[in-house]
Amino acid sequence: MDKKGQTSALLMATLAMAIAFAVWACLSPLASQLQKILHLTATQKSVLVATPVLLGSVMRIPLGIMTDRLGGKKLYTLLMLFMIIPLVGISFANSYTSYLFWAFFIGMAGTSFAIAIAYVSRWYPAEKQGTVLGITGMGNFGTAIAGFTVPSLAKAYGIHNVFLILAAAVLVMAIVFWFSTKELPKPAQTKTIKQALSVVKFKNTWLLSAFYFLTFGSFVAFSIYLPTLLQDLFKISPVDAGLRAAGFVVLATIMRPIGGYLADKIGAGRILTLVFAMMALAGVLISFMTDNIIAFSTGCLTISFLAGLGNGAVFKLVPTLFPGNTGAITGFVGAAGGLGGFFPPIIMGTVKDMTGSYFMGFGFFVGFAVICFVLNKKFFDSKKNVQLVNKQAV
């Protein structure tokens, strides 16, 4: 294997995903300002923040499959060039409807995850997949970049110019990516669309999807909605809220490759048992501490730590169980994780409008963490069940 090609694929795919995720999350730090400008309810604001997550989640499935068929270099570059269109379009938005329209297409930035994982995984052997894909997943740091930079850029240059600055960054990244990466030869036998979609018939596809719905879903939901929560609960400034939310993203991003490494060494099932149990407890903590910023922040950072570990552990299992269909399974599992970030902000906003509190919203999080804990104990803790899952692998 070409060592230089491996390194450039890993580095450039990760950097490109960081830029793409900054675009994917760019509306969240601006949500409270847009709420005042456009006179939005809590539910409308939540829908605006969550809208990019929808397309970015669902489209991971076809783009993951297409990466296996067409090649990651071509598809990644085309994606970045496409992202420029909605970024320029939203810079001219002046109504809630127009913001929603362009936000929907900005969501394509979230598909970068499926392309990056499928592209990088082909460059490395199975025994390194957990660590390498954990490193690739550090492109999630782009969400923190948005939290760090977008509020300050908006304050200095205005909200509309933020999107044009991001468009310029994407264009530069597309050019650098194209000229600094290589494309591996296509597999001798390329799976048909029907064969690629056959992963839906396996039980472990849905298990991994459920696990990633929680781990990555909580990462996305907290990273895009935490600025809103912090401003609503503790009346802090958008810049302060963005910086605090960025801290959440940074911790989760750092822990992702560590989760992958530990999964390589001691097993993903053991990591996930700890993750799901502790997530449920942390969810209980934050549900009762919405009047104490220190305790609330501690609970959120605990979830961040666990989400990062869980993300790395889940994606250790993906190429291991589906070595010949990594793009397709990455698309499905990645879509589930993205959708795990789409629904919570809307639920939280709706619960807040209906009850005046976020308490019930956190209760849903705790309940799903308990469900994942039970499923993991049932299917991944014993050798018998691991062997059963492996027999089902494509």
N, C-alpha and C positions, 0 to 999 in steps of 0.2 A: 504493500500500500504506500502511496506517495505521502511521505511525512509532511512535506510542505503543503500539499493539498489538504491534508487533514487539519493542519493548524489554521490555514486560511478559512476553510469551511466553518470550523468551530468559532473562530474569532469574529468573522464577518457576519455570520448568521446571528450570533448573539448581539452584536452591535446594531444590526439592522432591526432586530426585534425590539431592542431598547427604544429606538427612534419610533418604530411603529406603535409600541405600547404607550409612548408619550402622547402620540396623536389619539390613540384609542381612549385615553383617560383625560383628554384636554378640557372637556366640558365640566368635569366635576369641580375643579377649583374655581370655576366661574359661575357655578350654579346659583349661589346666593345673590351675587350681583345681578345675574340675569333674572332672578325671581323678582327683584325690586324693579328692574327696568321694564319687564314685561308683565308685572302684576300677576304672578303665578301663585296657585295654591301649593301646598306641600306635595300633593299627589302629582300635579303637573310638573313640578320641579323634579320629582323622583323619576317620572317617565322620561323627561329630557335627559337626565343623567344616565338612565339605563338603556336608552334607545340604541346607542352604538354597540352595546354588548350583545344585542339580539342578532344582528346580521353577522357580527364578528364571531359568534358562536355557531350558528347554523351553517355558515359557509365553510367552516373548518372541515366539514365532511367531504364535499366535493373537491376542495383544494388539497386536502390530504391525499385523496385518491389520485388527483392530477399530478401531484409531485412525484409519486411513484412512476407515473406513465410518461410525463414530459420532462422531468428534471427540475431540481430545486433552484438552480441558478436562474434559469429562464423565468420560472413562475414567480420567484421572489422579486426579481427586477420589475416584472410587469405589474405586480401588486403595488410596489412603491410608486411607480409612475401613475397608476390609477388613483392612489391616495391623494395626489396633488389636486385632483378635480374637485372633490367635496370640500377640501380645505380652502380653496379659493372661493368656492361657492358660498360657504358659510360666512366668509368675511364680509359678504354683502347682505346677510340676513338681517331683517328688521321686524320680524314677527315670530310668535311662538310656532306657527305652522312651518315657516321657512327654516327655523332652527331645527325642528324635528325632521324635516325632509333631508337636510344635509347631514344631520347627526346620524341618521340611519345609514348613509353611505360611508361616513367616516368609520363606521363599524367594521368595514372590510379590513382595517388595520389589525384587528384582533385575529384574523386568519393567519397572520405571520407566524404564530406559534406552531400550527400544524405543518406549515411548509418547512420551518426551521428544524423541527424535530425529525421529520421524514428525511430531509436533506442530510443532516449531520449524522444520523444513525447509520446511514449506509457507508460512512467513512470509517467506522470503528467496529472492533470485534465485540462479541456478546459480553465478555467479561468486564468490559469497560463502559457498557451502556449506561448503567446507573449514574456513574460519576460524570460522564461526558454530557449526557442529556440533562443532568442537574445543572451543569455549567451553562448549557444552552438556555435552559429555563431562566437563568439570571437576566435574560433580556426583559423579564418582568420589571426590572429596575426602571424601565421607561416610565412606569406609573409614578415612581418617586420623582423622576425628572420633571414630570408634569406638575407634581405637587410643589416642588422646589421653585420652578421657574415661571409657570404660567401666571400666578397671582402678581408677581413682580413685573413681568412683562406687560400684563394688562394695566397695571398702575402707571408704568412708564410710557407705554405707547398706545394704550387703548385696546379694548377687547378685540375689535375686528382685526387689528394688525397682528395679534398673537397668532391667528390662523395662517397669515401670510408668512410669518417667520417660520412656523412649523413646515409649511409647504416648501420653503427654500431648503430647510434641513433635510427633508425627505428626498428632494431632488439630488442633493449632494451625495447622500447615502446610496441612492440608486446607482449613481455613476461609479462611486468607489467600489460598491459590491460587484458590479458587472466586470470591472477590470482587475479585480483582485482575487476572484474565486475561479474554481474549475468545476466542470460537470463530469461526473462519473459516467462511464458507458451505461446505456440502458441494460436492464437484466435481459438475459437470453429469452426468457418467457415473461411477457407482460400480462398481468392478470386483466381479464375483462372487467367491465363495470359490475356485471352480475357477480363475478367471483369476489371482487373487492367488497361488495355490499353483503356478501355471505356472512361476514363477521357478526351480523345482528342475530344469527341463530344460536350463538354460543352464550352460555350462561355467564362466563367470565367477562364477556364484553359489557354486559349490563352491571356486573359487580364493580368492575373498574370504573364504569361511568358513574355509578352511585357514589363511589369513594371520591372521585375527582369532582363531582358535583359539590361535595362538601369542602374538600381541601382547597381546590382552586377557586371554587365558587365563593368561599368565604374570603379568600384573598382579593378577588375582584370586587365583591360587594363592599368590603370594608375600605379598600383603597379608593373606590369612586364615591362612596357615600359617607365615609368618616368625616371629611371636611364639613359636610352639611350637618351631621350629627353633633360635632363639636361646637359648631356655631350656634345651633339651636339649643343645645343643652347648657352650654357654659358661656355663651355670648362673647366668644373671642373673635378676633379679626380674621378675615379670609386668609391673609398671609400666615398668621400664626396657626390656623387650622390646617392649611396646606403643608406647612413644615412638620406638624405633628403627624399628619397622615402619611407624609413621605417617610417618616421614621418607621411606621408600620410596614411600609413596602420594602424598605431597605433590609429590615430584619428578616422578613419572609424570604426575600431574594437571596440573602446570604445563606439561609438555612436550607435552601433547596438542594444545592449540590452536596451538602452534608447529609441530607436525607437520602440522596441517591447513593452516596458512598457507604453509609451505614447499611442500606438495603443490600448493597453488593456483599458486605462483610457478614452481617448477622441475619439477614432476611427481611423482606418487606412486611411480612405478616406481623412480626414482632413490633416493628416501628409503628405500623398503623394501629395496632391495639392500644399502644400508649397514646398516640395522637388523638384517636376518637374519644377515649375516656377523659383525657385532660381537656379536650375541646368542650365537652358537655359541662364540666365543672367551671371552666372559664366563662361559658355562656351564662351560667347561673349567677356568677359574680357580677358581670356587667349589667345584667337585668335589674339587679338590686342597688346598683351604685351609680345611677344616672344623675345623682346630685353631688358626687364627689369626683372631681376630675383626676385625682391621683389614683384612686382605686379603679376608676373606669379605664384610665390609660393603662394601668397594670394588666387588667383583664384583656384589653385589646392587644397589647404587645405579647401576651401569652398566646393568644390565638394566632398572632402573626408568626411566632416561633413555631408553633405546631403545624400551621398551614404550610410553611416552607418545608418542614420535614416530610409531611404527608405528600406534598406534590412530588418531591424527589423519589419517595418510595413507590408511589403509584406508577410513575413513568420508568422505574426500573422494571416493572412487570410487563409493560406494554411490548417492547421489542423481544422480551424473553418468551412471552406466550404467543406472540404473533410475528415471528421472524421474517416471514415471507409477505406480510401484509401490513407493515408498520404504518405506511401512510394512511390507509383506510382506518385502522384502529385508532391512530392518533387523531384523525378527524372526528371519529365518534366520541371518544373519551374527552377530547378537547372541547367538543361542542357541549357535552354535558357539563364540563367545568365552567364554560362560559355562561351557559344558561343558569348555573348555580349562582352566578353573579348578577344575572338580569332580574330575577324575580324578587330577591330580598329588598332592594331599594324601593321598588313599587309597593311591596307589602308594608314596609316600614312607613312610607309616606301615607298610605291608606289607613293603616292602624293609627297613626298620629292624628290624621284628620278626624277619624271616627271616635277615638277614645281620649285624645289629648295627651297620650303617653306612648312610648315605644316598647313598653314592657312585653306585650303579647308577641311583638315581632321577634324579640330575643328568645321567647319561648319556643317558637318554631325551630330556631337554630339548635337549641338544646335537644329537642325531640329527634331531629334528624341525625345529630351526632350519636345519640344512643342507638338508633336503628343501624347506623354504619358500624358501630362497635359490635353489635350482635352478629351482623352479617360477616364481618371480618373474622370473629371468633369461630363461626360455623364453617367457613370455607377455606381459611388460610392458615389456621393455627396447627393443623395436624398434617402429618406426612401423607395420610390417606387422601385427604381432600386436595392437597397440592398436586399429587399424582393424577387425581381425577381431572383437575383443571388443565394440567399439561396435556392430557390425552385429547382434550377438546381443542387444543391450539391448532391454528391453521397451518 
